[in-house]
Amino acid sequence: MRSVSIGHVALDLMFQIDAFPDHPTKKHASDFFQGVGGISANSAVALSRLGAKAAFYGPVGDDTAAPVFLQHFRRQGVDTRHVHPIQGQTNSISSIVTDAQGERMIFSHKGSALQHPAPFDPACLDHQDVVLTDPRCVIWAEQALRIARQKKLPTLLDGEVSPTEDLQRLVPLAQWVVFSDPGLQSFHAGTPADGLARALDSGPDVELVAVTLGAEGLMWQVRGQAAQRMPGFKVPHVVDTTGAGDTFHGALALAWAQGKSHTEALRFASAAAALKCTQPHGILGAPHQDEVLAYLSEN
């Protein structure tokens, strides 16, 4: 299975603390790790770890983070042949603070490369089985979704928190859309059921929409059917939730491309995301396919 993830990559500075303070103060971090994150970057790594031939294509600046990104992708087996740093542009950076329960706070700065990308290269879609994208670079995401539709390629949009106008621009173009709970509120304020219905009604090609609800599982709906709920998997101890949503998207794309039913694909993705939460260091804790299958057989 071949996939391309088109969109956001960021330098992640990850700190581990025992508990979040209730007021501004100085706090000792028991662990620090510098990694690479970003919505589409993480989904590409998750796919590679699950056994797919994954590629990443996103606007990258030419600052000191660029070689870190490329080295990270090489180590994770992710193809970056279409990535060319843009002269004079900067990359995104995030500080991620995780407590002893695995909950996190993220402080991020959006790089200028996302606002001033190079021309989109449609060749990145050649010979792909599925296309994933996110709303961080809406210009590239829109082009990718439109060209993929012309090529009749399956598309999966990560409906993460973004300006409402960006989500309303992209959602109608995707075949499958998976929102985070805050992302769905960005798209349409109201109940999850109302938001999913609005997403399905936004365009004739939207086939499946879902919203992940953390430990509560997810709600999903297929065009022409009633909304359904799926409970979340329980893990003994949550270490780090960073990258869990991106792991979900990567695993869902893989299961979809493998021909699994909607229910089977969503269950596989939920299990992969749950396993990610048991490991530290963001997306580097994403599971391999045999681990997910073993977990599903036991649960």
PLY file of the C-alpha trace (Angstrom):
ply
format ascii 1.0
element vertex 299
property float x
property float y
property float z
element edge 298
property int vertex1
property int vertex2
end_header
0.00 0.00 0.00
1.34 3.45 -0.97
0.30 6.69 0.71
1.24 10.35 0.65
0.62 12.71 3.54
0.45 16.34 2.41
0.73 19.22 4.84
2.24 20.13 8.17
5.60 19.30 9.75
7.00 20.92 12.89
9.95 20.76 15.26
8.67 19.46 18.60
10.29 20.32 21.94
8.77 17.83 24.38
8.88 18.23 28.17
7.68 15.74 30.81
6.41 17.07 34.16
4.58 15.49 37.10
1.55 17.82 37.06
0.43 21.07 35.49
0.73 24.08 37.85
-2.39 26.10 38.66
-0.58 29.44 38.25
2.37 30.85 36.25
5.64 29.59 37.74
8.89 27.78 36.98
8.61 24.00 36.73
11.22 21.23 36.60
10.93 18.85 33.66
11.86 15.25 34.46
12.46 14.46 30.78
13.13 16.35 27.55
13.06 15.11 23.99
13.47 16.96 20.71
11.44 15.33 17.98
9.54 16.02 14.79
5.77 16.34 14.66
3.04 18.02 12.67
-0.23 16.50 11.52
0.70 15.10 8.12
4.31 14.40 9.10
3.06 12.23 11.95
0.52 10.39 9.82
3.30 9.52 7.34
5.48 8.11 10.12
2.54 6.17 11.58
1.85 4.66 8.17
5.48 3.70 7.67
5.61 2.02 11.09
2.44 0.13 10.19
4.10 -1.24 7.07
2.91 1.12 4.32
5.16 2.75 1.74
4.62 6.25 3.05
5.64 9.60 1.62
5.50 13.10 3.08
5.10 16.27 1.03
4.73 19.63 2.73
5.99 23.21 2.63
9.36 23.28 4.45
11.45 26.35 5.17
15.23 26.51 4.86
16.05 27.19 8.52
17.95 24.84 10.85
14.91 22.58 11.34
14.87 21.45 7.68
17.76 18.93 7.93
16.30 17.64 11.21
13.02 16.92 9.40
14.70 15.10 6.53
16.86 12.99 8.84
13.78 12.08 10.91
11.87 10.94 7.84
14.81 8.90 6.55
15.12 7.10 9.87
11.41 6.29 9.81
11.43 5.07 6.20
9.32 7.94 4.86
9.88 9.09 1.27
10.67 12.83 0.95
11.73 13.00 -2.70
9.28 15.86 -3.37
10.36 17.94 -0.34
12.51 20.94 -1.26
13.15 23.63 1.39
11.84 27.06 0.39
14.48 29.77 0.53
13.88 32.47 3.12
10.94 30.75 4.83
10.71 29.40 8.37
9.35 26.16 9.85
6.79 25.55 12.56
7.87 24.82 16.11
5.91 23.48 19.10
6.58 23.11 22.81
4.67 20.10 24.16
4.32 19.61 27.90
3.03 16.23 29.12
2.01 15.37 32.69
2.14 12.06 34.55
-1.33 11.09 33.27
-0.27 11.52 29.64
-2.31 14.69 29.12
-0.58 17.50 27.29
-0.49 21.20 26.56
0.89 22.44 23.24
2.25 25.89 22.46
2.99 26.27 18.77
4.21 28.82 16.27
3.25 28.44 12.61
6.15 28.73 10.19
6.02 31.13 7.25
6.49 28.27 4.75
2.85 27.32 5.31
1.67 30.80 4.30
4.10 31.14 1.39
4.48 27.65 -0.08
6.14 26.81 -3.35
3.88 25.71 -6.23
2.18 22.39 -5.49
3.66 19.45 -7.42
0.89 17.07 -8.59
3.54 14.41 -9.26
3.47 13.61 -5.53
0.11 11.90 -6.16
1.43 9.54 -8.82
1.19 5.81 -8.02
-0.50 6.42 -4.64
-3.30 4.34 -3.12
-4.55 6.96 -0.65
-3.96 10.67 -0.01
-3.99 12.23 3.47
-3.93 15.94 4.16
-4.55 18.52 6.88
-5.75 22.16 7.04
-2.47 23.81 8.12
-1.52 24.74 4.53
-4.96 25.24 3.04
-3.56 26.16 -0.39
-1.81 22.82 -0.86
-4.58 20.84 0.84
-7.20 22.21 -1.53
-5.08 21.49 -4.59
-4.24 17.98 -3.38
-7.90 17.15 -2.73
-9.09 18.50 -6.09
-6.40 16.71 -8.11
-6.86 13.47 -6.15
-10.59 13.61 -6.90
-9.81 13.96 -10.62
-7.52 10.93 -10.35
-10.21 9.05 -8.35
-7.83 8.56 -5.42
-9.26 8.01 -1.91
-8.72 11.10 0.26
-8.69 11.50 4.05
-8.77 14.96 5.63
-7.70 15.54 9.24
-10.26 18.04 10.56
-8.06 19.49 13.28
-8.71 22.86 14.95
-8.43 25.53 12.24
-10.17 28.69 11.10
-13.78 27.86 10.23
-13.40 29.20 6.71
-10.46 26.86 6.03
-12.38 23.78 7.16
-15.47 24.83 5.23
-13.25 25.18 2.16
-11.67 21.74 2.50
-14.28 19.40 4.00
-16.53 19.31 0.89
-13.55 18.14 -1.19
-12.57 15.08 0.87
-14.02 11.58 0.65
-13.43 10.78 4.33
-13.07 13.42 7.07
-12.06 12.70 10.66
-12.33 15.58 13.13
-10.99 15.98 16.61
-13.74 17.14 18.97
-12.41 20.74 19.03
-11.87 20.56 15.26
-15.52 19.65 14.69
-16.52 22.63 16.84
-14.32 24.82 14.64
-16.17 23.52 11.59
-19.68 23.74 13.07
-20.58 24.74 16.61
-23.19 22.44 18.13
-23.56 18.78 19.01
-21.24 16.19 17.40
-24.24 14.70 15.58
-25.12 18.09 14.09
-21.52 18.69 13.04
-21.21 15.31 11.32
-24.49 15.85 9.48
-23.32 19.28 8.33
-20.04 17.80 7.07
-21.85 15.10 5.09
-24.13 17.71 3.56
-21.22 19.97 2.60
-20.36 18.12 -0.62
-21.63 15.22 -2.72
-18.32 13.34 -2.57
-18.10 13.23 1.24
-18.70 9.57 2.07
-17.72 9.11 5.74
-17.24 11.57 8.59
-16.12 10.87 12.15
-15.13 12.68 15.31
-12.67 11.25 17.83
-13.69 11.78 21.46
-10.61 10.62 23.37
-11.25 7.90 25.92
-14.95 7.99 25.01
-14.20 6.54 21.59
-15.70 8.09 18.48
-18.86 8.93 16.60
-19.11 8.30 12.87
-21.59 8.45 10.05
-21.70 7.18 6.48
-23.75 8.98 3.85
-27.30 7.64 3.82
-26.99 5.96 7.23
-27.58 6.95 10.85
-24.71 8.13 13.06
-23.05 5.43 15.14
-20.78 5.33 18.19
-17.74 3.18 18.86
-16.28 2.89 22.39
-12.61 3.60 22.95
-10.05 0.97 23.90
-8.86 0.96 27.49
-5.11 0.84 28.11
-3.59 0.19 31.54
-1.55 3.39 31.70
-1.50 6.45 29.44
2.04 7.76 29.00
1.79 10.27 26.15
-1.20 11.17 23.96
0.92 13.24 21.55
0.51 11.84 18.05
-2.41 9.58 18.94
-4.81 11.37 16.60
-2.27 11.30 13.77
-1.70 7.60 14.38
-5.47 7.12 14.13
-5.51 8.82 10.73
-2.57 6.83 9.40
-4.01 3.53 10.60
-7.44 4.39 9.21
-5.97 5.15 5.78
-4.07 1.86 5.80
-7.13 -0.19 6.78
-9.25 1.62 4.19
-6.73 0.92 1.43
-6.62 -2.73 2.50
-10.35 -3.02 1.84
-11.57 -3.32 5.43
-15.17 -2.38 6.15
-15.91 0.99 7.74
-16.32 -0.60 11.16
-13.19 -2.73 10.86
-11.11 0.22 9.65
-12.26 2.48 12.47
-11.64 -0.24 15.06
-8.13 -0.86 13.71
-7.40 2.88 13.85
-8.77 3.16 17.39
-6.57 0.30 18.57
-3.47 1.82 16.96
-4.16 5.19 18.62
-4.69 3.53 22.01
-1.37 1.70 21.74
0.40 4.94 20.83
-0.80 6.45 24.11
1.17 3.82 26.07
4.51 4.97 24.61
6.51 8.20 25.03
8.14 10.61 22.57
5.23 11.44 20.35
4.88 9.68 17.03
7.97 7.55 17.69
5.67 5.56 19.97
3.30 4.64 17.12
2.82 0.86 16.89
3.69 -1.64 14.18
0.93 -3.54 12.41
1.59 -6.85 14.17
1.23 -5.10 17.54
-2.14 -3.67 16.55
-3.40 -7.02 15.25
-2.25 -8.78 18.42
-3.95 -6.14 20.56
-7.19 -6.50 18.61
-7.13 -10.28 18.99
-6.79 -9.88 22.77
-9.52 -7.21 23.02
0 1
1 2
2 3
3 4
4 5
5 6
6 7
7 8
8 9
9 10
10 11
11 12
12 13
13 14
14 15
15 16
16 17
17 18
18 19
19 20
20 21
21 22
22 23
23 24
24 25
25 26
26 27
27 28
28 29
29 30
30 31
31 32
32 33
33 34
34 35
35 36
36 37
37 38
38 39
39 40
40 41
41 42
42 43
43 44
44 45
45 46
46 47
47 48
48 49
49 50
50 51
51 52
52 53
53 54
54 55
55 56
56 57
57 58
58 59
59 60
60 61
61 62
62 63
63 64
64 65
65 66
66 67
67 68
68 69
69 70
70 71
71 72
72 73
73 74
74 75
75 76
76 77
77 78
78 79
79 80
80 81
81 82
82 83
83 84
84 85
85 86
86 87
87 88
88 89
89 90
90 91
91 92
92 93
93 94
94 95
95 96
96 97
97 98
98 99
99 100
100 101
101 102
102 103
103 104
104 105
105 106
106 107
107 108
108 109
109 110
110 111
111 112
112 113
113 114
114 115
115 116
116 117
117 118
118 119
119 120
120 121
121 122
122 123
123 124
124 125
125 126
126 127
127 128
128 129
129 130
130 131
131 132
132 133
133 134
134 135
135 136
136 137
137 138
138 139
139 140
140 141
141 142
142 143
143 144
144 145
145 146
146 147
147 148
148 149
149 150
150 151
151 152
152 153
153 154
154 155
155 156
156 157
157 158
158 159
159 160
160 161
161 162
162 163
163 164
164 165
165 166
166 167
167 168
168 169
169 170
170 171
171 172
172 173
173 174
174 175
175 176
176 177
177 178
178 179
179 180
180 181
181 182
182 183
183 184
184 185
185 186
186 187
187 188
188 189
189 190
190 191
191 192
192 193
193 194
194 195
195 196
196 197
197 198
198 199
199 200
200 201
201 202
202 203
203 204
204 205
205 206
206 207
207 208
208 209
209 210
210 211
211 212
212 213
213 214
214 215
215 216
216 217
217 218
218 219
219 220
220 221
221 222
222 223
223 224
224 225
225 226
226 227
227 228
228 229
229 230
230 231
231 232
232 233
233 234
234 235
235 236
236 237
237 238
238 239
239 240
240 241
241 242
242 243
243 244
244 245
245 246
246 247
247 248
248 249
249 250
250 251
251 252
252 253
253 254
254 255
255 256
256 257
257 258
258 259
259 260
260 261
261 262
262 263
263 264
264 265
265 266
266 267
267 268
268 269
269 270
270 271
271 272
272 273
273 274
274 275
275 276
276 277
277 278
278 279
279 280
280 281
281 282
282 283
283 284
284 285
285 286
286 287
287 288
288 289
289 290
290 291
291 292
292 293
293 294
294 295
295 296
296 297
297 298
